[in-house]
Amino acid sequence: MNKDNSDYLKSLSILLVEDDFLLQQNLMLTLEPLCKKVYVASHGSEALEIYKKKSISLLIVDYVLPIMDGYSLCKKIRENDKSTPIILISNYKEEDKLLNSIPLNLIDYLVKPIK
């Protein structure tokens, strides 16, 4: 990673939304040294509250979540915010889930397990 990328990452506040505790912890441990701040939520409605209160630069959101799923969370965010980058992660490679996500203007759709 070059210095410009490193400086850019250090300026980011990331909201990680993942209900799998082990994956959540592993991603957090990976991201924290690279970023300004990593906020963590275990379900969509918790994530939405954090999003409303904090300045978030990037969202990493699991598709399947309790209380409010990742798709619904992203759709809710996109109602008022068309520009904050969102990465959706999922165990699913199903075409309908991928096609359903196109209008969300995602920067990526990653399939678990993440390598």
N, C-alpha and C positions, 0 to 999 in steps of 0.2 A: 504494500500500500504506500502510495507516495504521500508527501507532506500535505498537498492540497486536499486529498481525500481524507486524510486524518484530521485536518483542521475542520473540514466540513462536518464530519461525523461528530466531532467534539461539540459542535453547535446544536446538535439535534436533541430534542426531547421526544422520546418514543413512548407510545402507549402500546403495550403488549397485552393482548387479550387471549388468554389460553386457560382452559379448565383442567387440563392434564398437569398436575402439580410437578411431576418430574420434568416434563418438557418445558414448562413455565420456568422452573429454576435453572435448567440448562441454558435456555435462551437468555434469561436475565444475566447469568454469569458471563455469557459470551458478549452481550451488548453493553453491560455497565462500564467496562473499562474503555469502551470506544466512544461512548456518547455522553452528552451533558447530563441527561437524566432519563431513567427508565421507570415509567409508571406501569403497574401491573394490575390487571383485573381478571377475575375468574368467570365472569359472565357479562353479557351484553349490557344490561341495565347499569351495572357497576361501572363499566367502561364509559357509558354515555355520561354519567355524572362526572367522572374524572375529565373527560373530554371538554365538558362545559366549563369546568373550573380552572383548567390548566391550559397553558399554551403548548399544543402538541404539534410537532413537526412531521411525524410519521406514525401511522398506525400499522400494527401487525396483528391481524385478527383471525382467529380460528373460525371456520365456517359453522361448525356444530358446537353450540354453547347452551348451557342452561339459561332459563329465564327469558333471555332475548338472544336469538341466534346471531351469528356473525353477519349473515346477509342482511337481516333486518337492521342491525346496528349500522352497517355501512350505508344502507339505503336512507336511514334516518339522518346520518351525518351529511350525506350528499344533498339533502333537501336544502341546506343553507350553506354548505361548504363544498364547492366543486374542485378545489385545488389541493387540499392536504393529501399527500400521497398515502395510499392504502395498499397493503399487501395482504391478500387473503390466503390462509393456509388451510389445508383440508386433507383428510384421508381419502376423499372422494375424487375420482377421475371422471365421474359421470358427466356426460355431455350436457345434460340439462342444467346441472349446477354451474358448469363453466359458461354456458350460453346465458344463463340467468344473471351471471355476474358482469357481463359485458357493459350494461348501462351504468355500472357503478364507477366506471373510469378508473379501474385499478391500475397500479403500476406493475403488479405481478400476481400470479396465482400459483402458489407452491403446493406440491403434493407431498404429504408426509409419507414416510419419514424424510425429514430434511437432512440432506447430506452436506 
